[in-house]
């Protein structure tokens, strides 16, 4: 009865009352929400304008050209005290990216190592790795950063009594010193050879894959490629007369001169960030490899796949599918966590820009907006790339 | 023996006699301590080397730790110089930590008022105890009241001072809630009936219809509220401004509020993000992505500098409140993504079945979808809580005296100048204990809730 009625009436008008109509309700709720959000926005903006006018603050970006007039203790890109605020912003970004890049490399290496140790057949190694992860994961990162800085790096001996390894690496309360490479004339040729070898190797791998897909013939492109990338630049380097010098740090007066200096704050930051993140990476690696069932290994053996290939061709591609997305989000976390540098005075973006520059120029709104924009752009770019990757590696089912 | 005599007597059958080979030695034991050690520690030469290396690492780490923290440690001294004169850096200097212990736990809270903090937390524990008692049936109501009503009671314990009309009513609600929880617990354990029912019985309504019994129950709750209102109006505690709050107490307050707020807000945001209404979905997504893509410290800074700008000129927002707002919004955005993950894991059939049963949107969400989604996400949700608890240390950067900044203050005290490692070590233990217990509890909870799925 009801069925026949509704099918016949559907074209004319809904049987339910106007209030119960889903579309009407949805439109009503959305208008209500929009009104609330706009009302809140208007309230905040009008308050802000009023507050700013009473305090004589300005929201413009015109201060970016003005001279910042403060020094920065560590800069990756050249910076002088008289440079503009915009330059300070760039310095901050460069420093943040530096910390993130080094931290990611170390965190991945340590995390991979601990993750494999976590799966060791040796009970003792497994247990040590487990407690390493448990203890470091369950204590705040900020505490670890501050503990490394105040508890280790500032308590190191003075430069005069610094710890040294082979008269090349030195560790003291001014930081860590290691030899700096100084490129001589013609080193560019070596670099060019390196780039050429890299491109060649990529091309070789691409060609080998094409050929294997077409003919089934295998070519050890990866080993040949690695050999080429190492050998070609080395050869060019030797032929062109080793145009690279090492500038070795040496004690002069009260301090070391020459070489690369990693200040204590940077060293503490990188160490704490990479150790903390390595715990999460270790768990990701472990869960990824354990997610590939043992049947895959057995199947590979049954098909006669070489044991040395099983890991690379069967286990790893499947494990990476599980490992890579959370791994990338850990990299993002590390980048965001590098903002804790402010606690130990390392001049990263938040420290020089959102703290020093903001306090000095008083331009709260543009500065906060620019900082947030930087982190948003980094995060959204990475998550966009991540989504593309996820779609590519998604299990193709049905 | 008989064998040999047989062989010697009958030469012909010599070749046919069964002569067992000597038995092989028994395989190494695979059970017991020795077997376990062979399998897990010494299965091969490299493994044995690894075991020796590991044992060496463990031994050197613990011998260093025990030497420093216990054997060489100084337990009584007046200042750090004395410690250094006694043992140098080879032993811990605990007197500094002991002397600062009250500050590490309560911050700069006035010493004669510290009982209020203890009392406030004891009240929370007492509030939650019925959740673990057998025979208590109103566990959901008790749990909800602990989350929703307890904060009003605690706020007066911790803050004190002048209470306006509204706050007085809320505090009275808190007192009523506390009394109700325990009365209900007692009556349910004793008679198997909630407090309101028992009250109706005592008032002589046991034979009367359901509706009458309910109204008696309501009346008794109203009376309880009136009594607590009178008590609360008479109850006065001196004000302790939030700038004196600090230490572990402050850490627990911030993370407690953050955890309490983030779960419901995260649920709403996650539902909003998955909503079919484009505008709501867009707004939720924008909020979540914005707060998740920037570090917490920038949000704290933003609220610290901008919240006073956002509000009318005459409204004063204290620094603690700014930090709490920032932490809550940040935690809500992260929680929303966790819950969205849970929602996505629920098969479409569940939604369709709920629709087919004629349940409306909120009914199907609260009765069908959310219980399942929350259940499968418990480990991640607790992981988020742990993350939030650790992240509260960031408020020290914007100038609040949480546990971390209190421990840094020890080394800036003129008598304990430079004493950093010991207080850091101590608070590391505190943080670890809290986080580790939370994660172990979540594993336990997960196992209990998954009992139905086990074969």
Boltz contact constraints between the chains, C-beta under 6 A:
constraints:
  - contact:
      token1: [A, 26]
      token2: [B, 277]
      max_distance: 6.0
  - contact:
      token1: [A, 30]
      token2: [B, 277]
      max_distance: 6.0
  - contact:
      token1: [A, 30]
      token2: [B, 279]
      max_distance: 6.0
  - contact:
      token1: [A, 33]
      token2: [B, 280]
      max_distance: 6.0
  - contact:
      token1: [A, 44]
      token2: [B, 310]
      max_distance: 6.0
  - contact:
      token1: [A, 47]
      token2: [B, 310]
      max_distance: 6.0
  - contact:
      token1: [A, 47]
      token2: [B, 311]
      max_distance: 6.0
  - contact:
      token1: [A, 47]
      token2: [B, 312]
      max_distance: 6.0
  - contact:
      token1: [A, 48]
      token2: [B, 309]
      max_distance: 6.0
  - contact:
      token1: [A, 48]
      token2: [B, 310]
      max_distance: 6.0
  - contact:
      token1: [A, 51]
      token2: [B, 309]
      max_distance: 6.0
  - contact:
      token1: [A, 122]
      token2: [B, 47]
      max_distance: 6.0
  - contact:
      token1: [A, 122]
      token2: [B, 50]
      max_distance: 6.0
  - contact:
      token1: [A, 122]
      token2: [B, 51]
      max_distance: 6.0
  - contact:
      token1: [A, 123]
      token2: [B, 40]
      max_distance: 6.0
  - contact:
      token1: [A, 123]
      token2: [B, 41]
      max_distance: 6.0
  - contact:
      token1: [A, 124]
      token2: [B, 51]
      max_distance: 6.0
  - contact:
      token1: [A, 124]
      token2: [B, 54]
      max_distance: 6.0
  - contact:
      token1: [A, 125]
      token2: [B, 50]
      max_distance: 6.0
  - contact:
      token1: [A, 125]
      token2: [B, 54]
      max_distance: 6.0
  - contact:
      token1: [A, 128]
      token2: [B, 54]
      max_distance: 6.0
  - contact:
      token1: [A, 138]
      token2: [B, 432]
      max_distance: 6.0
  - contact:
      token1: [A, 138]
      token2: [B, 435]
      max_distance: 6.0
  - contact:
      token1: [A, 138]
      token2: [B, 436]
      max_distance: 6.0
  - contact:
      token1: [A, 139]
      token2: [B, 428]
      max_distance: 6.0
  - contact:
      token1: [A, 139]
      token2: [B, 431]
      max_distance: 6.0
  - contact:
      token1: [A, 139]
      token2: [B, 432]
      max_distance: 6.0
  - contact:
      token1: [A, 140]
      token2: [B, 390]
      max_distance: 6.0
  - contact:
      token1: [A, 140]
      token2: [B, 393]
      max_distance: 6.0
  - contact:
      token1: [A, 140]
      token2: [B, 431]
      max_distance: 6.0
  - contact:
      token1: [A, 142]
      token2: [B, 393]
      max_distance: 6.0
  - contact:
      token1: [A, 143]
      token2: [B, 393]
      max_distance: 6.0
  - contact:
      token1: [A, 143]
      token2: [B, 404]
      max_distance: 6.0
  - contact:
      token1: [A, 147]
      token2: [B, 424]
      max_distance: 6.0
  - contact:
      token1: [A, 150]
      token2: [B, 420]
      max_distance: 6.0
  - contact:
      token1: [A, 151]
      token2: [B, 420]
      max_distance: 6.0
  - contact:
      token1: [A, 151]
      token2: [B, 421]
      max_distance: 6.0
  - contact:
      token1: [A, 151]
      token2: [B, 424]
      max_distance: 6.0
  - contact:
      token1: [A, 336]
      token2: [B, 295]
      max_distance: 6.0
  - contact:
      token1: [A, 339]
      token2: [B, 295]
      max_distance: 6.0
  - contact:
      token1: [A, 339]
      token2: [B, 297]
      max_distance: 6.0
  - contact:
      token1: [A, 343]
      token2: [B, 397]
      max_distance: 6.0
  - contact:
      token1: [A, 350]
      token2: [B, 297]
      max_distance: 6.0
  - contact:
      token1: [A, 350]
      token2: [B, 298]
      max_distance: 6.0
  - contact:
      token1: [A, 354]
      token2: [B, 301]
      max_distance: 6.0
  - contact:
      token1: [A, 364]
      token2: [B, 305]
      max_distance: 6.0
  - contact:
      token1: [A, 368]
      token2: [B, 302]
      max_distance: 6.0
  - contact:
      token1: [A, 371]
      token2: [B, 298]
      max_distance: 6.0
  - contact:
      token1: [A, 372]
      token2: [B, 294]
      max_distance: 6.0
  - contact:
      token1: [A, 375]
      token2: [B, 293]
      max_distance: 6.0
  - contact:
      token1: [A, 375]
      token2: [B, 294]
      max_distance: 6.0
  - contact:
      token1: [A, 376]
      token2: [B, 293]
      max_distance: 6.0
  - contact:
      token1: [A, 379]
      token2: [B, 293]
      max_distance: 6.0
